[in-house]
Amino acid sequence: MPLTDTAIRNAKPATKPYKLTDGEGLYLLVKAVGKYWHFDYRFLGKRKTLAMGVYPDTSLADARERRSQARKLLANSTDPSELKKAQKQEAKLLSTNTFEAVAREWHKKQSVKWVPKNTARTISLLERNIFPFIGKTPIAQVTAANLLVAIQKIEIRGNIETAHRAMMNCGQIFRYAIATGRAQADLSLVLKGALTPVNEKHHASITDPKKVGDLLRTIEGYEGAFLTRYALKLAPLLFVRPGELRHAEWSEIDLAASEWRIPASKMKMKAVHIVPLSRQAVEILQALKLHANGKYVFSGNRSTDRPMSENTVNAALRRMGYEKDEMTGHGFRSMASTILHEQGWPKDAIERQLAHAERNKVTAAYNYAEYLPKRKEMMQAWADYLDGLKAGAKVIGIKQA
């Protein structure tokens, strides 16, 4: 006889658990600790039992509906117990592989090839802008709309470049999740074009030879701190990135060989970079060596264990009267690139000396000495050219044969 709600409600525990049968394999097991729905069935000749819920959270009507679903599965040769087990495992997998969990896993793997500054900046961006919105969502269940809402919050604050960087990082995370079997699509591709375009910015730089000469003479007369003055003198001769200059260590520099070898760990492209030192650069470094105090060529003011502040060169340029839209520490690279190209030096030699990215990064890792003879020639010619500009002479660039 089928069960009724009244009979179930009035059922009291006994000395031993007992069953109240509803029919077609469904029954209520009454125990001292509660009332439990079960469904007995046979699959491939084996007797099995499927838990259907706890009364009263699962009502009689709910239990009958679940029995009906289980019987339909059996009719289609599907074991409801195995299906339930698989669904629980999938739910557990989803809850474990949240966007934040996968992102942190990706970040840990990538950080071995990043400089510490980039490692910290990337996780900070995700923690502040992405995790609060989609971090707890299983990565396979994040939608393009969810991701866009999170990134548009950055965009609304006016941080367009940061929004694009966040989108790029999320794309890398989704691709990692796809590769590891935890997502099906890179949502950053779906959202391509959804953000406000970034206005491409160029580092302010002086490239007119006459104005370059004025700048060099101003640097020569700079009356600020000793190390700052020499950093300003060396920057145009070497045209490395500002961070590479201020992190230069004496152990990397061979004055006898007129060469500075920057380790791969300090380079943006993670490849050793050779900087040929002109006669003028060697003289400046020799003068600095006399006052060396610590491992860094340009030690910090407060501690010789730390390099010069990243704002030092730019601050000195401002004190000399050069505004940020006129000249920056990074601008010495643009200055050299523009003028050397105009003078006809080989593009490959210039780009290699600038340590710009190669399309084939595997090749790049082994080609740090590529075009080195031509680069040495170019660096000396460049230093001589700058000397001429500083002296105020009318200097004609040395064209290549």
C-alpha positions as CSV (number, residue, x, y, z in Angstrom):
1,M,0.0,0.0,0.0
2,P,1.4,3.4,-1.0
3,L,2.6,5.7,1.8
4,T,0.9,8.9,2.9
5,D,2.3,12.1,4.4
6,T,0.4,11.4,7.6
7,A,1.8,7.9,8.0
8,I,5.4,9.2,7.4
9,R,5.0,12.1,9.8
10,N,3.5,9.8,12.6
11,A,6.2,7.1,12.2
12,K,8.2,6.8,15.4
13,P,11.6,5.2,15.9
14,A,11.7,1.7,17.2
15,T,14.3,-0.5,18.9
16,K,15.6,-1.4,15.5
17,P,15.4,0.5,12.1
18,Y,12.4,-0.5,10.0
19,K,11.0,0.2,6.6
20,L,7.8,1.9,5.3
21,T,7.3,0.7,1.7
22,D,5.8,2.9,-1.0
23,G,6.2,0.5,-3.9
24,E,8.3,0.1,-7.0
25,G,11.5,-0.1,-4.9
26,L,11.0,3.1,-2.9
27,Y,10.8,2.9,0.9
28,L,11.4,5.1,4.0
29,L,14.0,3.7,6.5
30,V,13.0,4.9,10.0
31,K,15.9,5.1,12.4
32,A,16.5,6.7,15.8
33,V,18.5,9.5,14.1
34,G,16.0,10.2,11.3
35,K,14.0,9.0,8.3
36,Y,15.8,8.2,5.1
37,W,14.5,7.5,1.6
38,H,16.0,4.6,-0.3
39,F,15.4,3.0,-3.7
40,D,16.2,-0.7,-4.2
41,Y,16.8,-1.9,-7.8
42,R,18.7,-4.5,-9.8
43,F,21.3,-3.7,-12.4
44,L,23.1,-6.3,-14.5
45,G,21.7,-8.9,-12.1
46,K,23.1,-7.2,-9.0
47,R,20.9,-5.8,-6.2
48,K,21.7,-2.2,-5.4
49,T,20.4,0.6,-3.2
50,L,20.3,4.4,-4.1
51,A,19.9,7.0,-1.3
52,M,17.1,9.4,-2.2
53,G,17.3,12.0,0.6
54,V,16.2,12.7,4.1
55,Y,12.7,13.4,5.3
56,P,11.3,16.0,5.7
57,D,13.8,17.9,3.5
58,T,12.9,15.5,0.8
59,S,9.1,15.1,0.8
60,L,7.1,12.1,-0.3
61,A,6.4,13.8,-3.7
62,D,10.2,14.6,-4.1
63,A,11.1,11.0,-3.4
64,R,8.6,9.6,-5.9
65,E,9.9,12.0,-8.5
66,R,13.4,10.8,-7.9
67,R,12.3,7.2,-8.1
68,S,10.7,7.9,-11.4
69,Q,13.9,9.5,-12.8
70,A,15.9,6.5,-11.5
71,R,13.6,4.0,-13.2
72,K,13.9,5.9,-16.5
73,L,17.7,5.7,-16.3
74,L,17.4,1.9,-15.7
75,A,15.1,1.6,-18.7
76,N,17.9,3.2,-20.7
77,S,20.6,0.8,-19.3
78,T,22.1,3.4,-17.0
79,D,23.0,2.7,-13.4
80,P,21.6,5.6,-11.3
81,S,24.1,5.0,-8.5
82,E,27.0,5.2,-10.8
83,L,25.6,8.3,-12.5
84,K,25.1,10.0,-9.1
85,K,28.7,9.1,-8.1
86,A,30.0,10.6,-11.4
87,Q,28.0,13.8,-10.8
88,K,29.4,14.1,-7.3
89,Q,32.9,13.7,-8.5
90,E,32.3,16.3,-11.3
91,A,30.9,18.7,-8.7
92,K,33.9,18.2,-6.4
93,L,36.2,18.7,-9.4
94,L,34.4,21.9,-10.3
95,S,34.6,23.3,-6.7
96,T,38.3,22.5,-6.6
97,N,39.1,24.1,-9.9
98,T,37.8,27.5,-9.3
99,F,39.1,30.4,-11.5
100,E,41.3,31.6,-8.6
101,A,42.7,28.1,-7.9
102,V,43.6,27.6,-11.6
103,A,45.0,31.2,-11.8
104,R,47.3,30.7,-8.8
105,E,48.5,27.4,-10.2
106,W,49.2,29.1,-13.6
107,H,50.9,32.0,-11.9
108,K,53.2,29.8,-9.9
109,K,54.3,27.9,-13.0
110,Q,54.9,31.1,-15.0
111,S,56.7,33.0,-12.2
112,V,59.9,30.9,-12.6
113,K,60.6,32.8,-15.9
114,W,59.4,36.2,-14.8
115,V,61.3,38.9,-13.0
116,P,60.1,39.4,-9.4
117,K,58.4,42.8,-10.2
118,N,56.3,41.2,-12.9
119,T,55.4,38.3,-10.8
120,A,54.1,40.5,-8.0
121,R,52.3,42.9,-10.3
122,T,50.4,40.1,-12.1
123,I,49.1,38.4,-8.9
124,S,48.2,41.8,-7.4
125,L,46.2,42.7,-10.5
126,L,44.3,39.4,-10.3
127,E,43.7,39.7,-6.5
128,R,42.4,43.2,-6.7
129,N,40.4,43.1,-9.8
130,I,39.4,39.6,-10.9
131,F,39.3,37.2,-7.9
132,P,36.6,39.2,-6.0
133,F,34.2,38.7,-8.9
134,I,34.9,35.3,-10.5
135,G,37.6,33.8,-8.2
136,K,35.2,31.4,-6.5
137,T,33.4,30.3,-9.7
138,P,34.5,27.0,-11.2
139,I,36.6,28.1,-14.2
140,A,34.6,25.9,-16.5
141,Q,31.4,27.8,-15.5
142,V,32.8,31.3,-15.9
143,T,30.9,33.0,-18.7
144,A,32.1,35.7,-21.1
145,A,29.6,38.1,-19.5
146,N,31.0,37.4,-16.0
147,L,34.6,38.1,-17.1
148,L,33.6,41.3,-19.0
149,V,31.8,42.7,-16.0
150,A,34.9,42.2,-13.8
151,I,37.2,43.8,-16.4
152,Q,34.9,46.6,-17.2
153,K,35.1,47.7,-13.6
154,I,38.8,48.4,-14.2
155,E,37.9,50.2,-17.4
156,I,35.3,52.4,-15.7
157,R,38.0,53.7,-13.3
158,G,39.9,54.9,-16.4
159,N,42.6,52.3,-16.2
160,I,42.4,51.2,-19.8
161,E,45.9,49.7,-20.1
162,T,45.3,47.7,-16.8
163,A,42.0,46.4,-18.2
164,H,43.7,45.1,-21.3
165,R,46.5,43.6,-19.3
166,A,43.9,41.9,-17.0
167,M,42.2,40.5,-20.1
168,M,45.5,39.2,-21.5
169,N,46.3,37.5,-18.2
170,C,42.8,35.9,-18.0
171,G,43.3,34.7,-21.6
172,Q,46.5,33.0,-20.6
173,I,44.8,31.4,-17.6
174,F,41.9,30.1,-19.7
175,R,44.4,28.6,-22.2
176,Y,46.3,26.9,-19.3
177,A,42.9,25.5,-18.1
178,I,42.1,24.2,-21.5
179,A,45.5,22.5,-21.8
180,T,45.0,20.9,-18.4
181,G,41.5,19.7,-19.2
182,R,39.6,22.1,-16.9
183,A,38.0,24.5,-19.4
184,Q,36.7,24.4,-23.0
185,A,37.2,28.0,-24.2
186,D,39.4,31.0,-24.0
187,L,36.9,33.7,-23.1
188,S,39.3,36.5,-23.8
189,L,39.0,35.6,-27.5
190,V,35.2,35.9,-27.3
191,L,35.6,39.4,-25.8
192,K,38.1,40.6,-28.3
193,G,37.1,44.2,-29.2
194,A,34.9,44.6,-26.1
195,L,37.2,47.0,-24.3
196,T,38.1,50.6,-25.1
197,P,41.2,50.5,-27.4
198,V,44.5,51.6,-25.8
199,N,46.0,54.8,-27.1
200,E,49.6,53.6,-28.0
201,K,52.1,55.6,-25.9
202,H,55.7,56.2,-26.9
203,H,58.3,57.1,-24.3
204,A,59.1,60.7,-24.7
205,S,62.5,61.1,-26.4
206,I,64.7,63.7,-28.0
207,T,65.9,62.7,-31.5
208,D,66.9,65.9,-33.1
209,P,70.7,66.0,-33.2
210,K,71.0,69.6,-32.1
211,K,68.7,69.1,-29.2
212,V,70.5,65.9,-28.3
213,G,73.7,67.9,-28.1
214,D,71.9,70.4,-25.8
215,L,70.8,67.5,-23.6
216,L,74.3,66.1,-23.4
217,R,75.8,69.4,-22.4
218,T,73.1,69.9,-19.7
219,I,73.9,66.4,-18.3
220,E,77.6,67.4,-18.3
221,G,76.8,70.4,-16.1
222,Y,74.5,68.5,-13.8
223,E,75.3,69.3,-10.2
224,G,73.3,66.7,-8.4
225,A,74.4,63.5,-6.7
226,F,77.6,61.9,-8.1
227,L,76.0,58.5,-9.0
228,T,73.0,60.2,-10.6
229,R,75.3,62.4,-12.8
230,Y,77.2,59.3,-14.0
231,A,74.0,57.3,-14.6
232,L,72.9,60.2,-16.8
233,K,76.2,60.1,-18.6
234,L,76.1,56.4,-19.2
235,A,72.4,56.1,-20.2
236,P,72.8,57.6,-23.7
237,L,75.9,55.5,-24.4
238,L,74.4,52.2,-23.6
239,F,70.7,52.7,-24.3
240,V,69.6,49.8,-22.1
241,R,66.3,49.8,-20.3
242,P,66.4,52.0,-17.1
243,G,65.8,49.0,-14.9
244,E,68.8,47.1,-16.5
245,L,71.0,50.1,-15.9
246,R,70.2,50.7,-12.3
247,H,70.5,47.0,-11.5
248,A,74.0,46.7,-13.2
249,E,76.5,44.8,-11.0
250,W,80.2,45.0,-11.0
251,S,80.5,41.3,-11.4
252,E,78.8,41.5,-14.8
253,I,81.2,44.1,-16.2
254,D,84.5,43.2,-17.7
255,L,86.3,46.5,-18.3
256,A,89.4,44.8,-19.8
257,A,87.2,43.2,-22.4
258,S,85.0,46.3,-22.7
259,E,81.9,44.3,-22.2
260,W,78.9,44.1,-19.9
261,R,77.0,40.8,-19.9
262,I,73.5,41.2,-18.4
263,P,72.3,37.8,-17.0
264,A,69.1,36.3,-18.5
265,S,67.3,36.7,-15.2
266,K,67.5,40.5,-15.5
267,M,66.4,40.7,-19.1
268,K,62.8,41.2,-20.3
269,M,63.3,38.4,-22.9
270,K,65.1,36.1,-20.5
271,A,68.2,35.8,-22.6
272,V,71.8,36.9,-21.8
273,H,72.4,40.3,-23.3
274,I,75.9,41.6,-24.2
275,V,76.5,45.4,-24.2
276,P,79.8,46.3,-25.9
277,L,81.4,49.2,-24.0
278,S,82.8,52.1,-26.0
279,R,86.0,53.8,-24.9
280,Q,83.8,56.6,-23.4
281,A,81.7,54.1,-21.4
282,V,84.7,52.3,-20.1
283,E,86.1,55.7,-18.8
284,I,82.9,56.5,-17.0
285,L,82.8,53.0,-15.4
286,Q,86.5,53.3,-14.4
287,A,85.6,56.6,-12.6
288,L,82.7,54.9,-10.9
289,K,84.8,52.0,-9.9
290,L,87.0,54.3,-7.8
291,H,84.0,55.1,-5.7
292,A,82.5,51.6,-5.8
293,N,80.7,50.6,-2.6
294,G,78.8,47.4,-2.8
295,K,77.8,45.0,-5.7
296,Y,75.7,47.5,-7.6
297,V,77.3,50.1,-10.0
298,F,74.6,52.5,-8.9
299,S,73.8,51.8,-5.3
300,G,70.8,53.2,-3.5
301,N,71.2,56.1,-1.1
302,R,70.1,54.2,2.0
303,S,71.7,50.9,1.4
304,T,74.5,49.5,-0.8
305,D,72.6,46.2,-0.9
306,R,69.9,47.8,-3.1
307,P,70.1,49.6,-6.4
308,M,69.4,53.2,-7.2
309,S,65.7,54.2,-7.1
310,E,63.8,53.7,-10.4
311,N,62.7,57.4,-10.4
312,T,66.2,58.8,-9.9
313,V,67.1,59.4,-13.6
314,N,63.6,60.8,-14.5
315,A,63.7,63.0,-11.4
316,A,67.1,64.4,-12.5
317,L,65.8,65.1,-16.0
318,R,63.0,67.1,-14.5
319,R,65.4,69.1,-12.3
320,M,67.3,69.9,-15.5
321,G,64.2,71.3,-17.0
322,Y,63.0,68.4,-19.2
323,E,59.3,67.6,-18.8
324,K,58.0,64.1,-18.9
325,D,56.5,64.6,-22.3
326,E,59.9,65.8,-23.6
327,M,62.4,63.3,-22.3
328,T,62.5,60.2,-20.1
329,G,65.1,57.7,-18.9
330,H,63.6,55.2,-21.3
331,G,63.8,57.8,-24.1
332,F,67.6,57.2,-24.5
333,R,66.7,54.0,-26.2
334,S,64.3,55.7,-28.7
335,M,67.0,58.3,-29.3
336,A,69.6,55.8,-30.2
337,S,67.2,53.6,-32.3
338,T,65.9,56.5,-34.3
339,I,69.3,58.1,-35.1
340,L,71.1,54.9,-35.7
341,H,68.4,53.8,-38.2
342,E,68.6,57.1,-39.9
343,Q,72.4,56.7,-40.2
344,G,72.0,53.4,-42.0
345,W,73.3,51.0,-39.4
346,P,71.9,47.4,-40.0
347,K,68.5,47.0,-38.5
348,D,69.3,43.6,-37.1
349,A,72.3,44.9,-35.2
350,I,70.3,47.8,-33.8
351,E,67.4,45.6,-32.7
352,R,69.7,43.0,-31.2
353,Q,71.5,45.7,-29.2
354,L,68.1,47.1,-28.0
355,A,67.3,43.5,-26.9
356,H,64.0,43.6,-28.6
357,A,61.8,40.5,-28.7
358,E,62.4,37.9,-31.4
359,R,59.6,35.9,-32.9
360,N,61.6,32.7,-32.3
361,K,62.3,32.9,-28.6
362,V,64.1,29.6,-28.6
363,T,66.6,30.9,-31.1
364,A,66.9,34.2,-29.2
365,A,68.1,32.4,-26.1
366,Y,71.2,31.2,-28.0
367,N,71.9,34.3,-30.1
368,Y,73.0,36.8,-27.5
369,A,76.3,37.2,-29.4
370,E,74.6,37.7,-32.8
371,Y,76.0,40.5,-34.9
372,L,78.5,41.2,-32.1
373,P,81.3,42.6,-34.2
374,K,79.0,45.0,-36.0
375,R,77.4,46.0,-32.6
376,K,80.9,46.8,-31.2
377,E,81.6,48.9,-34.2
378,M,78.3,50.6,-33.9
379,M,78.5,51.3,-30.2
380,Q,81.9,53.0,-30.6
381,A,80.7,55.0,-33.5
382,W,77.6,56.0,-31.6
383,A,79.7,57.2,-28.6
384,D,82.0,59.2,-30.9
385,Y,78.9,60.7,-32.6
386,L,77.5,61.8,-29.2
387,D,80.8,63.4,-28.3
388,G,80.6,65.4,-31.5
389,L,77.1,66.6,-30.7
390,K,78.1,67.5,-27.1
391,A,81.0,69.5,-28.4
392,G,78.6,71.4,-30.6
393,A,80.2,70.3,-33.9
394,K,78.2,69.7,-37.0
395,V,78.4,65.9,-37.0
396,I,77.4,63.8,-40.0
397,G,76.3,60.3,-39.1
398,I,78.6,57.5,-40.1
399,K,76.8,55.7,-43.0
400,Q,77.4,52.0,-43.5
401,A,79.1,50.8,-46.6
